[in-house]
């Protein structure tokens, strides 16, 4: 059992050390998801494309939705889609985290296996899907003549969400070993968080009394930052760095809790 907070660089070194094994586990996870489907892994591309078409029809044609002070040249559904790309990375990782260790008991009971990479596998799969979502977003922006170079900052802007999701994944995967109900509880809270984050609305319309909650929510900051890059607006880098700092702290705490609990995994499983 370990005590104290681990060094963030040590965590990264551990992931880099086991990058090949992690890559193979992520590859297996993605392929198993689409195994037996008629179009196979093509669904990685087809699923986000179909969802984008649905958003375009529902919000563009039926509701004709708009945000306050929205540029008329940029469809509402593209702004919505850009926010969902960010949130879905967090949502997919965290929703699957409670079962990531419990569902791999054969690996946990092997002394030499680096159990700490198991909660990272859902994050890797989520990032694979995010890449295809992002490429479709870029194509849509070009199609509508609204592409801005700032949209290419997505790989940088999403970094805090990666660390935030990683921290929650380590924490929830450890809890999931001891409390099986976590696999049912966490997805409900993730759905609640989606509506409490500026996915379907801009943070600017939130009442002033609640603004601090959104200002210090890394998800809100990154969603707003990505939207700003998509429409060609300046990015609030001070808010981004604050989100990055909070996310690193969350990752360190999550990893520390996971390491503190891992000695009891084999007995619990």
C-alpha positions as CSV (number, residue, x, y, z in Angstrom):
1,X,0.0,0.0,0.0
2,X,1.3,3.4,-0.9
3,X,1.0,6.7,0.9
4,X,1.4,10.3,-0.2
5,X,0.7,11.9,-3.6
6,X,2.6,10.5,-6.6
7,X,4.7,12.7,-8.9
8,X,2.7,13.6,-12.0
9,X,5.8,12.9,-14.2
10,X,6.1,9.4,-12.6
11,X,2.5,8.7,-13.6
12,X,3.2,9.8,-17.2
13,X,6.4,7.7,-17.2
14,X,4.5,4.7,-16.1
15,X,2.0,5.1,-18.9
16,X,4.8,5.6,-21.5
17,X,6.6,2.5,-20.2
18,X,3.5,0.4,-20.8
19,X,2.4,2.2,-24.0
20,X,2.6,-0.9,-26.2
21,X,0.4,-3.0,-23.9
22,X,-2.0,-0.1,-23.4
23,X,-2.2,0.4,-27.2
24,X,-3.0,-3.3,-27.7
25,X,-5.7,-3.2,-25.0
26,X,-7.3,-0.1,-26.5
27,X,-7.2,-1.7,-30.0
28,X,-8.8,-4.9,-28.6
29,X,-11.5,-2.8,-26.8
30,X,-12.4,-0.9,-30.0
31,X,-12.4,-4.0,-32.2
32,X,-14.5,-6.0,-29.8
33,X,-17.1,-3.3,-29.7
34,X,-17.8,-3.6,-33.4
35,X,-17.1,-7.3,-33.8
36,X,-19.9,-9.1,-35.6
37,X,-21.5,-5.8,-37.0
38,X,-22.2,-5.7,-40.7
39,X,-20.0,-2.6,-41.3
40,X,-17.5,-3.5,-38.6
41,X,-15.1,-0.7,-37.6
42,X,-16.6,1.5,-40.2
43,X,-19.1,2.4,-37.5
44,X,-16.4,4.5,-35.9
45,X,-16.9,6.9,-38.8
46,X,-20.6,6.2,-39.5
47,X,-21.9,6.7,-36.0
48,X,-20.7,10.3,-35.6
49,X,-21.7,11.1,-39.2
50,X,-25.2,9.9,-38.6
51,X,-25.5,11.8,-35.3
52,X,-24.3,15.0,-37.0
53,X,-27.0,14.5,-39.7
54,X,-29.6,14.0,-37.0
55,X,-28.5,17.2,-35.1
56,X,-28.6,19.1,-38.4
57,X,-32.1,18.0,-39.1
58,X,-33.6,18.4,-35.6
59,X,-31.9,21.6,-34.5
60,X,-31.4,23.1,-37.9
61,X,-34.6,22.4,-39.7
62,X,-37.2,21.6,-37.1
63,X,-36.3,23.7,-34.1
64,X,-34.2,26.3,-36.1
65,X,-32.4,26.8,-32.8
66,X,-30.0,29.7,-32.2
67,X,-27.9,31.0,-29.4
68,X,-27.7,34.6,-28.2
69,X,-25.4,36.7,-30.5
70,X,-24.7,33.6,-32.6
71,X,-23.1,34.2,-36.0
72,X,-25.8,33.5,-38.5
73,X,-23.3,31.8,-40.8
74,X,-22.5,29.1,-38.3
75,X,-25.3,26.6,-37.7
76,X,-26.3,26.0,-34.1
77,X,-25.9,22.2,-34.5
78,X,-22.2,22.6,-35.3
79,X,-21.7,24.5,-32.1
80,X,-23.6,21.8,-30.2
81,X,-21.6,19.1,-31.9
82,X,-18.3,20.7,-31.0
83,X,-19.3,20.7,-27.3
84,X,-20.4,17.1,-27.5
85,X,-17.0,16.0,-28.8
86,X,-15.4,17.3,-25.6
87,X,-18.0,16.0,-23.3
88,X,-18.2,12.5,-24.8
89,X,-14.5,11.9,-24.1
90,X,-15.2,12.5,-20.5
91,X,-18.6,10.7,-20.5
92,X,-17.4,7.5,-22.2
93,X,-14.3,7.2,-20.0
94,X,-16.1,7.9,-16.7
95,X,-19.2,5.8,-17.5
96,X,-17.1,2.7,-18.3
97,X,-14.5,3.2,-15.5
98,X,-16.3,1.4,-12.7
99,X,-16.2,-1.9,-14.7
100,X,-12.7,-1.4,-16.1
101,X,-11.0,-3.3,-13.3
102,X,-13.8,-5.4,-12.1
103,X,-14.4,-6.8,-15.6
104,X,-10.7,-7.8,-15.9
105,X,-10.2,-9.9,-12.8
106,X,-7.9,-12.3,-14.7
107,X,-5.4,-9.5,-15.2
108,X,-5.8,-8.2,-11.6
109,X,-4.7,-11.5,-10.1
110,X,-1.5,-11.6,-12.1
111,X,1.2,-10.0,-9.9
112,X,3.3,-8.7,-12.8
113,X,0.4,-7.1,-14.7
114,X,0.3,-3.2,-14.5
115,X,-3.2,-2.9,-13.3
116,X,-3.1,0.9,-13.3
117,X,-3.4,0.9,-17.1
118,X,-6.8,-0.8,-17.1
119,X,-8.8,2.4,-16.3
120,X,-6.9,4.1,-19.1
121,X,-8.3,1.7,-21.8
122,X,-11.8,3.4,-21.9
123,X,-10.1,6.7,-22.2
124,X,-8.0,5.5,-25.2
125,X,-11.2,4.1,-26.9
126,X,-13.0,7.4,-26.2
127,X,-10.1,9.4,-27.8
128,X,-10.3,7.1,-30.9
129,X,-13.9,8.1,-31.3
130,X,-13.1,11.7,-30.6
131,X,-10.6,11.8,-33.4
132,X,-13.2,10.7,-36.0
133,X,-15.8,13.1,-34.5
134,X,-13.2,15.9,-34.8
135,X,-12.4,15.1,-38.4
136,X,-16.1,15.2,-39.3
137,X,-16.4,18.6,-37.6
138,X,-13.5,19.9,-39.6
139,X,-15.1,18.7,-42.8
140,X,-18.4,20.3,-41.9
141,X,-16.7,23.6,-41.1
142,X,-15.0,23.6,-44.5
143,X,-18.3,22.6,-46.2
144,X,-20.0,25.6,-44.7
145,X,-17.0,27.9,-45.4
146,X,-16.5,28.6,-41.7
147,X,-13.1,26.9,-41.1
148,X,-10.7,28.9,-38.9
149,X,-7.2,27.9,-38.1
150,X,-8.1,28.0,-34.5
151,X,-10.1,24.8,-34.9
152,X,-6.7,23.0,-35.3
153,X,-6.0,23.7,-31.7
154,X,-8.4,21.0,-30.6
155,X,-5.6,18.5,-29.7
156,X,-4.2,21.0,-27.3
157,X,-7.4,22.4,-25.9
158,X,-8.7,18.9,-25.0
159,X,-5.7,18.0,-22.9
160,X,-7.3,19.1,-19.5
161,X,-10.3,16.9,-20.2
162,X,-8.0,13.9,-20.8
163,X,-6.4,14.3,-17.4
164,X,-9.7,15.0,-15.7
165,X,-11.2,11.9,-17.2
166,X,-8.1,9.9,-16.2
167,X,-8.4,11.0,-12.6
168,X,-12.0,10.1,-12.4
169,X,-11.4,6.8,-14.2
170,X,-8.7,5.7,-11.6
171,X,-10.9,6.8,-8.7
172,X,-14.1,5.2,-10.0
173,X,-12.5,2.0,-11.2
174,X,-11.2,1.5,-7.7
175,X,-14.6,2.1,-6.1
176,X,-16.1,-0.2,-8.8
177,X,-14.1,-3.1,-7.5
178,X,-15.7,-2.8,-4.0
179,X,-19.2,-1.4,-4.9
180,X,-20.8,-3.1,-7.9
181,X,-23.6,-0.6,-8.0
182,X,-21.2,2.1,-9.3
183,X,-21.7,0.8,-12.8
184,X,-25.4,1.8,-12.5
185,X,-24.9,5.0,-10.5
186,X,-22.1,6.7,-12.5
187,X,-23.9,6.9,-15.9
188,X,-26.8,8.6,-14.2
189,X,-24.5,11.3,-12.8
190,X,-22.8,11.7,-16.1
191,X,-26.1,12.4,-17.8
192,X,-26.9,15.0,-15.1
193,X,-23.4,16.6,-15.7
194,X,-24.1,16.9,-19.4
195,X,-27.0,19.2,-18.7
196,X,-25.0,21.1,-16.0
197,X,-22.2,21.7,-18.5
198,X,-22.6,24.2,-21.4
199,X,-23.2,21.5,-24.0
200,X,-26.6,22.6,-25.2
201,X,-26.2,26.3,-24.3
202,X,-23.5,28.9,-23.9
203,X,-22.1,29.5,-20.4
204,X,-22.9,33.2,-20.9
205,X,-26.6,32.6,-20.3
206,X,-26.1,30.9,-16.9
207,X,-27.3,33.1,-14.0
208,X,-24.7,35.2,-12.4
209,X,-25.0,33.4,-9.1
210,X,-24.0,30.1,-10.8
211,X,-21.2,31.5,-12.9
212,X,-18.4,30.6,-10.5
213,X,-19.4,26.9,-10.7
214,X,-19.1,27.0,-14.5
215,X,-15.9,29.1,-14.4
216,X,-14.1,26.5,-12.2
217,X,-15.6,23.5,-14.0
218,X,-12.8,22.2,-16.4
219,X,-15.4,20.7,-18.7
220,X,-17.2,24.0,-19.1
221,X,-13.9,25.9,-19.8
222,X,-12.8,23.4,-22.4
223,X,-16.1,23.2,-24.1
224,X,-16.2,27.0,-24.3
225,X,-12.6,27.2,-25.5
226,X,-13.2,24.7,-28.3
227,X,-16.3,26.6,-29.4
228,X,-14.3,29.8,-29.4
229,X,-11.7,28.2,-31.6
230,X,-14.3,26.8,-34.0
231,X,-15.9,30.2,-34.6
232,X,-12.6,32.0,-34.7
233,X,-12.9,33.9,-31.4
234,X,-10.1,34.5,-29.0
235,X,-9.5,31.8,-26.5
236,X,-9.3,32.6,-22.8
237,X,-5.9,30.9,-22.1
238,X,-5.9,31.9,-18.4
239,X,-9.1,29.9,-17.9
240,X,-7.6,27.1,-19.9
241,X,-4.5,27.0,-17.7
242,X,-6.6,27.0,-14.6
243,X,-8.6,24.0,-16.0
244,X,-5.3,22.3,-16.9
245,X,-4.1,22.7,-13.3
246,X,-7.3,21.4,-11.8
247,X,-7.3,18.4,-14.1
248,X,-3.7,17.5,-13.3
249,X,-4.5,17.7,-9.6
250,X,-7.6,15.4,-10.2
251,X,-5.4,12.9,-12.1
252,X,-2.9,12.8,-9.3
253,X,-5.5,12.3,-6.6
254,X,-7.3,9.6,-8.7
255,X,-4.0,7.8,-9.3
256,X,-3.1,8.0,-5.6
257,X,-6.4,6.6,-4.5
258,X,-6.1,3.8,-7.1
259,X,-2.6,2.8,-5.9
260,X,-3.8,3.0,-2.3
261,X,-6.6,0.6,-3.0
262,X,-5.0,-1.8,-5.5
263,X,-3.6,-4.2,-2.9
264,X,-7.1,-5.2,-1.9
265,X,-8.4,-5.7,-5.5
266,X,-7.6,-9.4,-5.7
267,X,-9.3,-10.2,-2.4
268,X,-12.4,-8.2,-3.4
269,X,-12.6,-9.9,-6.8
